[in-house]
């Protein structure tokens, strides 16, 4: 993919999530949704209207939410457990670990409105730690779709996968960066822009911003490789190592804390197998100030300008 996506039409991943869920429910009577008083914010109103007996609302009780999902999976159903990411992962981590991952229950955990999507509601409602927490749990794939097509593809994969998974479902609208017929494969990234100067590895809503950074730097003669690493766990290790071999350095960019998510996964791999100059963009070990989502992303450098600035630093570090 070439060119800027800044002016492209924007689409809501939650709508893609809801549409795909309804399509799967029509085709498979095992599909059931469990939510925590989040029918509206999870965009599940239409699902409830069409399948009133297959949506279970446990109320604001996230530990029960995950436990009920695990029980339904053990009973032969295919549960999609949907809740705001900060509460799903923060309040029910023990149940995610023991009832879902350790038990290898076929539960699809859907973390809605992740990152700093809740903006002015502040750190209590921000979900910047979820990637670190969930990535630390064994046998639990961690998936962060970048756009509606990838959201639909990831849901289809999760439904077919014989085990648990965690999907981050973005709240604010993003441009399309993937083809509509995308087939999701865990542990496989997609290179969206070619370049041999610096590599940017991004996830979720930050992928389109990385593409905009690449377009800007191209005008300066800096060729940026952009990789969409939707599968954080398992990681596409070969793509990361190839980037380290073929470019001057690696920038990671995620709407999450830098202490355990994408950047930490990439840094751990490179430190052990091919030490490489890096810049890890995200939220440092701090609570965010009060402000809109756009303000917060700008505050932490998760913009095209911020990504471009980090890449410029690495581009000036010397020859490959």
C-alpha positions as CSV (number, residue, x, y, z in Angstrom):
1,X,0.0,0.0,0.0
2,X,1.3,3.4,-0.8
3,X,0.1,7.0,-0.2
4,X,-1.5,8.6,2.7
5,X,-4.7,7.3,4.4
6,X,-5.3,10.5,6.4
7,X,-8.1,11.6,4.0
8,X,-9.6,8.1,3.5
9,X,-13.2,7.2,4.7
10,X,-13.4,6.1,8.3
11,X,-15.2,2.9,9.5
12,X,-16.3,1.6,12.9
13,X,-14.7,-1.7,13.9
14,X,-17.6,-2.3,16.4
15,X,-20.1,-2.3,13.5
16,X,-18.0,-4.9,11.7
17,X,-17.8,-6.9,14.9
18,X,-21.6,-6.8,15.3
19,X,-22.3,-7.6,11.7
20,X,-20.0,-10.5,11.6
21,X,-21.3,-11.9,14.9
22,X,-24.8,-11.8,13.5
23,X,-23.7,-13.6,10.4
24,X,-22.0,-16.3,12.4
25,X,-25.0,-16.7,14.7
26,X,-27.2,-17.2,11.7
27,X,-24.9,-20.0,10.4
28,X,-24.1,-21.6,13.7
29,X,-26.7,-22.1,16.5
30,X,-23.8,-22.6,19.0
31,X,-22.9,-18.9,18.8
32,X,-23.9,-17.0,22.0
33,X,-22.9,-13.7,23.4
34,X,-22.2,-12.9,27.0
35,X,-21.9,-9.2,28.1
36,X,-21.7,-7.1,31.2
37,X,-24.5,-4.5,30.8
38,X,-22.7,-3.4,27.7
39,X,-25.2,-4.1,24.9
40,X,-25.1,-0.6,23.6
41,X,-21.3,0.1,23.9
42,X,-20.6,-3.4,22.4
43,X,-23.0,-2.6,19.5
44,X,-25.1,-5.7,20.3
45,X,-28.6,-4.2,20.0
46,X,-29.3,-5.8,16.6
47,X,-27.9,-9.1,17.9
48,X,-30.2,-9.0,20.9
49,X,-33.2,-8.2,18.6
50,X,-32.5,-11.1,16.3
51,X,-31.3,-13.6,18.9
52,X,-32.8,-12.6,22.3
53,X,-32.3,-16.0,23.8
54,X,-28.6,-16.1,22.8
55,X,-27.5,-12.9,24.5
56,X,-26.8,-13.3,28.2
57,X,-26.3,-10.0,30.2
58,X,-24.8,-10.8,33.5
59,X,-24.7,-7.1,34.6
60,X,-21.7,-5.4,36.0
61,X,-20.0,-8.6,37.2
62,X,-17.0,-9.3,35.0
63,X,-15.8,-12.3,37.0
64,X,-19.2,-14.0,36.5
65,X,-19.0,-12.8,32.8
66,X,-15.9,-14.8,32.1
67,X,-17.0,-17.8,34.3
68,X,-20.4,-18.0,32.5
69,X,-18.6,-17.9,29.1
70,X,-16.3,-20.7,30.2
71,X,-19.2,-22.8,31.4
72,X,-21.1,-22.3,28.1
73,X,-18.0,-23.4,26.2
74,X,-17.7,-26.5,28.4
75,X,-21.4,-27.2,27.5
76,X,-20.7,-27.1,23.8
77,X,-21.7,-23.5,23.0
78,X,-19.4,-21.0,21.2
79,X,-19.4,-18.0,23.5
80,X,-18.2,-14.5,22.6
81,X,-17.6,-12.7,25.9
82,X,-17.9,-9.0,25.2
83,X,-17.1,-6.1,27.6
84,X,-15.1,-2.9,27.9
85,X,-11.5,-4.0,27.8
86,X,-10.4,-2.3,31.0
87,X,-13.1,-4.1,33.0
88,X,-12.9,-7.4,31.2
89,X,-9.2,-7.7,31.7
90,X,-8.7,-5.8,34.9
91,X,-11.5,-7.3,37.0
92,X,-11.6,-10.9,35.6
93,X,-7.9,-11.7,35.0
94,X,-8.0,-14.7,37.4
95,X,-11.0,-16.1,35.5
96,X,-9.3,-15.5,32.2
97,X,-6.2,-17.3,33.4
98,X,-7.8,-20.2,35.2
99,X,-11.3,-20.7,33.7
100,X,-10.4,-19.9,30.1
101,X,-6.7,-20.2,29.2
102,X,-5.6,-22.9,31.6
103,X,-8.8,-24.9,30.9
104,X,-8.3,-24.3,27.1
105,X,-12.0,-23.3,26.8
106,X,-13.1,-22.2,23.4
107,X,-14.1,-18.7,24.6
108,X,-13.6,-15.6,22.4
109,X,-12.8,-12.7,24.7
110,X,-13.7,-9.4,23.0
111,X,-12.2,-6.3,24.7
112,X,-14.2,-3.3,23.5
113,X,-13.1,0.3,23.5
114,X,-9.4,-0.5,24.3
115,X,-6.5,1.9,24.8
116,X,-7.6,5.4,25.6
117,X,-10.8,5.3,23.6
118,X,-12.8,6.5,26.7
119,X,-10.7,9.7,26.7
120,X,-12.0,12.1,29.3
121,X,-13.3,9.3,31.6
122,X,-9.7,8.9,32.6
123,X,-7.3,6.2,33.7
124,X,-10.0,4.2,35.4
125,X,-11.6,3.6,32.0
126,X,-8.4,3.5,29.9
127,X,-7.3,0.0,28.8
128,X,-3.6,0.5,28.3
129,X,-2.5,-2.5,30.4
130,X,-4.5,-5.2,28.8
131,X,-1.9,-6.3,26.2
132,X,0.7,-6.7,29.0
133,X,-1.7,-8.6,31.2
134,X,-3.1,-10.9,28.6
135,X,0.1,-11.5,26.8
136,X,1.6,-12.8,30.1
137,X,-1.1,-15.6,30.2
138,X,0.0,-18.9,28.6
139,X,-1.9,-20.4,25.6
140,X,-4.0,-17.3,24.9
141,X,-3.6,-15.6,21.5
142,X,-3.7,-11.8,21.6
143,X,-5.1,-10.2,18.5
144,X,-5.4,-6.4,17.7
145,X,-7.2,-5.8,14.4
146,X,-6.4,-2.6,12.5
147,X,-9.6,-2.1,10.6
148,X,-13.1,-3.6,10.0
149,X,-11.9,-6.2,7.5
150,X,-9.3,-7.5,9.9
151,X,-11.9,-7.4,12.7
152,X,-14.2,-9.6,10.7
153,X,-11.4,-11.9,9.7
154,X,-10.1,-12.3,13.3
155,X,-13.6,-13.1,14.5
156,X,-14.0,-15.9,11.9
157,X,-10.6,-17.3,12.8
158,X,-11.4,-17.1,16.6
159,X,-14.6,-19.0,16.0
160,X,-12.8,-21.8,14.1
161,X,-9.8,-22.0,16.5
162,X,-10.0,-24.8,19.0
163,X,-9.1,-22.7,22.1
164,X,-9.4,-19.3,23.7
165,X,-8.4,-16.0,22.3
166,X,-8.4,-12.3,23.2
167,X,-9.5,-9.7,20.5
168,X,-9.2,-6.0,20.9
169,X,-12.2,-4.2,19.2
170,X,-11.5,-0.6,18.6
171,X,-14.0,2.1,19.5
172,X,-13.1,5.0,17.2
173,X,-13.4,5.0,13.4
174,X,-10.3,4.1,11.3
175,X,-9.6,3.9,7.6
176,X,-9.3,0.6,5.8
177,X,-5.8,-0.8,5.5
178,X,-6.6,-4.4,4.6
179,X,-8.4,-6.0,1.7
180,X,-12.1,-7.0,2.3
181,X,-11.3,-10.7,1.6
182,X,-8.5,-10.8,4.2
183,X,-7.9,-14.2,5.8
184,X,-6.5,-13.9,9.3
185,X,-3.6,-16.1,10.3
186,X,-2.2,-16.0,13.9
187,X,1.5,-15.4,14.0
188,X,1.5,-13.7,10.5
189,X,1.9,-10.0,10.0
190,X,1.2,-8.0,6.9
191,X,3.7,-5.6,5.3
192,X,1.6,-2.6,4.2
193,X,4.5,-0.3,2.9
194,X,7.9,-1.2,1.5
195,X,11.1,0.4,2.7
196,X,14.6,-0.3,3.6
197,X,15.6,2.6,5.9
198,X,13.5,2.1,9.0
199,X,10.7,-0.3,10.0
200,X,7.5,0.7,11.9
201,X,5.6,-2.2,13.5
202,X,2.2,-1.0,14.6
203,X,-1.1,-2.4,15.8
204,X,-4.8,-1.4,15.9
205,X,-5.7,2.2,15.2
206,X,-2.1,3.2,15.1
207,X,-1.4,1.3,11.8
208,X,-3.0,3.9,9.6
209,X,-1.0,6.6,11.4
210,X,2.2,4.7,10.6
211,X,1.2,4.6,7.0
212,X,0.7,8.4,7.0
213,X,4.1,8.7,8.6
214,X,5.6,6.6,5.8
215,X,4.0,8.9,3.2
216,X,5.4,12.0,4.8
217,X,8.9,10.6,5.2
218,X,8.9,9.4,1.6
219,X,8.9,13.1,0.6
220,X,12.1,13.5,2.7
221,X,13.8,10.5,1.0
222,X,13.3,8.1,4.0
223,X,11.8,4.8,3.0
224,X,9.7,3.4,5.8
225,X,8.6,-0.2,6.0
226,X,5.2,-0.5,7.8
227,X,4.1,-3.8,9.3
228,X,0.7,-4.5,10.7
229,X,1.4,-6.9,13.6
230,X,-2.2,-7.7,14.4
231,X,-1.1,-10.9,16.1
232,X,0.9,-9.9,19.1
233,X,0.8,-13.4,20.6
234,X,2.0,-15.4,18.7
235,X,4.3,-12.8,17.2
236,X,5.5,-13.0,13.6
237,X,9.1,-13.5,14.6
238,X,10.5,-13.9,11.1
239,X,9.0,-10.6,10.0
240,X,10.6,-8.8,13.0
241,X,14.0,-10.4,12.5
242,X,13.9,-9.7,8.7
243,X,13.2,-6.1,9.4
244,X,16.1,-5.9,11.8
245,X,18.4,-7.4,9.2
246,X,17.2,-5.2,6.3
247,X,16.6,-1.8,7.9
248,X,18.5,0.5,10.3
249,X,16.1,0.2,13.2
250,X,12.6,-0.7,14.4
251,X,9.9,1.6,15.8
252,X,7.0,0.0,17.5
253,X,3.7,1.9,18.1
254,X,0.8,0.8,20.1
255,X,-2.1,2.4,22.1
256,X,-1.0,0.7,25.2
257,X,1.6,0.8,28.0
258,X,5.2,0.2,26.7
259,X,6.0,-2.2,29.6
260,X,4.6,-5.5,28.3
261,X,2.8,-5.3,25.0
262,X,3.9,-5.1,21.3
263,X,7.1,-3.1,22.0
264,X,8.2,-5.4,24.8
265,X,7.6,-8.5,22.7
266,X,9.6,-7.1,19.8
267,X,12.4,-5.9,22.1
268,X,12.7,-9.2,23.8
269,X,13.0,-11.1,20.5
270,X,15.6,-8.7,19.1
271,X,17.6,-8.5,22.3
272,X,18.1,-12.2,22.2
273,X,18.5,-12.8,18.5
274,X,19.5,-9.6,16.7
275,X,20.1,-6.5,18.8
276,X,18.8,-3.6,16.9
277,X,18.2,0.2,17.5
278,X,14.6,0.7,18.6
279,X,12.1,3.3,19.6
280,X,9.1,2.0,21.6
281,X,6.1,4.3,21.2
282,X,3.2,4.0,23.6
283,X,2.2,5.1,27.0
284,X,5.1,5.2,29.4
285,X,4.6,3.8,32.9
286,X,2.2,6.6,33.9
287,X,-1.4,7.4,34.2
288,X,-2.7,9.5,31.4
289,X,-3.9,13.1,31.9
290,X,-7.5,14.0,31.3
291,X,-8.4,14.8,27.7
292,X,-10.0,13.5,24.5
293,X,-8.6,10.4,22.8
294,X,-7.0,12.5,20.1
295,X,-5.4,14.8,22.7
296,X,-4.0,11.7,24.5
297,X,-2.7,10.1,21.4
298,X,-0.9,13.3,20.5
299,X,0.3,13.7,24.1
300,X,2.1,10.3,23.9
301,X,3.4,10.7,20.3
302,X,1.0,8.2,18.8
303,X,0.5,10.3,15.7
304,X,1.9,10.4,12.2
305,X,4.2,13.2,13.3
306,X,5.3,11.3,16.4
307,X,6.0,8.1,14.5
308,X,7.9,10.0,11.8
309,X,10.1,11.7,14.4
310,X,11.1,8.4,16.0
311,X,11.8,7.0,12.5
312,X,14.0,10.0,11.6
313,X,16.1,9.4,14.7
314,X,16.8,5.8,13.7
315,X,17.4,6.7,10.1
316,X,20.2,9.0,11.2
317,X,21.9,6.3,13.3
318,X,24.1,5.2,10.5
319,X,24.4,2.5,7.8
320,X,22.6,-0.8,8.0
